[in-house]
Each structure stands twice: as C-alpha cells, then as structure tokens.
Amino acid sequence: MDQVSWGYDFACGKSIDTILAAFNSAGAWQWRVGDSDIYGDYLKCRPKGHADIRVYDARQFWTWRAGDREGFWAELSCNRNDRAEIDQSFLDLLQRIDARNISQS
C-alpha cells in the first residue's frame, strides 16, 4: 500500500473546541481531542483504515510565546488512492470553520 502525506497551514479565529464541534457536526468523520506534551491539545481523526488527520493550533505548542506565529496546521496521510477524496472532504471542513489563508505545506 502506497502512503502519501501532505499538510495545510491556515488561519481561523475559532478555538480548538469550536472547530471540534463544527467538524463533528459535519457528520462525515468522527473527530476527537488528543493531548501532547509538545503540541498541547489538538484534533485527530481516522477517516479510513490507513488514513490519519491531525490539526494543531500553534498557540498550544509548548514553546509558543506572544509574538510567535499563530494559526493552525494540519497533517494528513492516507493511501494514495484515497487522497483526492480525503483532501476534498478536509477542505470542505475548513470552509465550514471559515478558515483563511489556506496554503498547502
């Protein structure tokens, strides 16, 4: 099986909890909060068997200080054959939360 990985940077004025509620209300995938000593609270989802999505808030990063870069980043990975579907579904979710300045990373 051929795994691919990609990501997005984006801005959003909503909190992780608000994004979680919006993503789960979309109903397509089940999202939950993860907790990391390094990344703080983040969102995670497994839309398919060999697919993972994680969404991080830069302000939750343990070394973040006022004046550092703000915003969110997402890491996505899946089987190559599932990429287009997962990518489009995730971009649809970003529209639901009024994400801005979306750029692939």
C-alpha positions as semicolon CSV with decimal commas, in nm:
position;residue;x (nm);y (nm);z (nm)
1;M;0,000;0,000;0,000
2;D;0,133;0,339;-0,106
3;Q;0,103;0,606;0,169
4;V;0,113;0,977;0,090
5;S;0,142;1,268;0,333
6;W;0,068;1,638;0,294
7;G;-0,044;1,929;0,503
8;Y;-0,211;2,268;0,520
9;D;-0,145;2,588;0,710
10;F;-0,446;2,808;0,776
11;A;-0,579;3,088;0,991
12;C;-0,902;3,069;1,187
13;G;-1,045;3,278;1,469
14;K;-1,207;2,978;1,636
15;S;-1,083;2,770;1,929
16;I;-0,991;2,401;1,907
17;D;-1,316;2,315;2,091
18;T;-1,527;2,517;1,847
19;I;-1,350;2,359;1,548
20;L;-1,407;2,014;1,702
21;A;-1,781;2,081;1,731
22;A;-1,800;2,213;1,374
23;F;-1,606;1,919;1,229
24;N;-1,818;1,664;1,418
25;S;-2,142;1,835;1,320
26;A;-2,048;1,782;0,956
27;G;-2,106;1,414;1,033
28;A;-1,868;1,261;0,780
29;W;-1,589;1,170;1,022
30;Q;-1,552;1,136;1,399
31;W;-1,305;1,386;1,546
32;R;-1,167;1,387;1,899
33;V;-0,917;1,583;2,105
34;G;-0,567;1,449;2,151
35;D;-0,322;1,574;2,411
36;S;0,051;1,601;2,367
37;D;0,324;1,737;2,592
38;I;0,476;1,905;2,287
39;Y;0,171;2,011;2,083
40;G;-0,086;2,065;2,356
41;D;-0,447;1,990;2,266
42;Y;-0,501;1,900;1,902
43;L;-0,768;1,736;1,689
44;K;-0,736;1,390;1,538
45;C;-0,940;1,180;1,305
46;R;-0,910;0,847;1,126
47;P;-1,141;0,883;0,824
48;K;-1,041;0,545;0,678
49;G;-0,838;0,245;0,788
50;H;-0,496;0,372;0,683
51;A;-0,566;0,744;0,697
52;D;-0,492;0,997;0,970
53;I;-0,557;1,367;1,007
54;R;-0,431;1,589;1,286
55;V;-0,499;1,959;1,333
56;Y;-0,273;2,166;1,559
57;D;-0,306;2,518;1,699
58;A;0,034;2,692;1,704
59;R;-0,064;2,868;2,029
60;Q;-0,089;2,528;2,201
61;F;0,272;2,438;2,116
62;W;0,471;2,417;2,441
63;T;0,735;2,671;2,329
64;W;0,486;2,923;2,186
65;R;0,521;3,279;2,316
66;A;0,333;3,601;2,238
67;G;0,466;3,734;1,909
68;D;0,532;3,386;1,763
69;R;0,349;3,266;1,452
70;E;-0,016;3,198;1,516
71;G;-0,260;2,986;1,321
72;F;-0,322;2,621;1,259
73;W;-0,161;2,344;1,065
74;A;-0,296;2,010;0,955
75;E;-0,111;1,689;0,876
76;L;-0,287;1,436;0,653
77;S;-0,179;1,089;0,545
78;C;-0,358;0,811;0,361
79;N;-0,335;0,556;0,082
80;R;-0,255;0,725;-0,248
81;N;-0,590;0,613;-0,393
82;D;-0,783;0,789;-0,113
83;R;-0,602;1,122;-0,127
84;A;-0,836;1,314;-0,358
85;E;-1,145;1,217;-0,158
86;I;-0,989;1,289;0,183
87;D;-0,831;1,612;0,061
88;Q;-1,160;1,748;-0,076
89;S;-1,353;1,647;0,236
90;F;-1,097;1,817;0,459
91;L;-1,102;2,135;0,250
92;D;-1,482;2,132;0,282
93;L;-1,441;2,117;0,660
94;L;-1,207;2,416;0,650
95;Q;-1,477;2,612;0,468
96;R;-1,724;2,524;0,747
97;I;-1,499;2,697;1,002
98;D;-1,429;2,999;0,779
99;A;-1,058;2,917;0,756
100;R;-0,849;3,180;0,578
101;N;-0,507;3,191;0,414
102;I;-0,513;2,819;0,340
103;S;-0,186;2,702;0,189
104;Q;-0,059;2,354;0,123
105;S;0,259;2,274;0,312
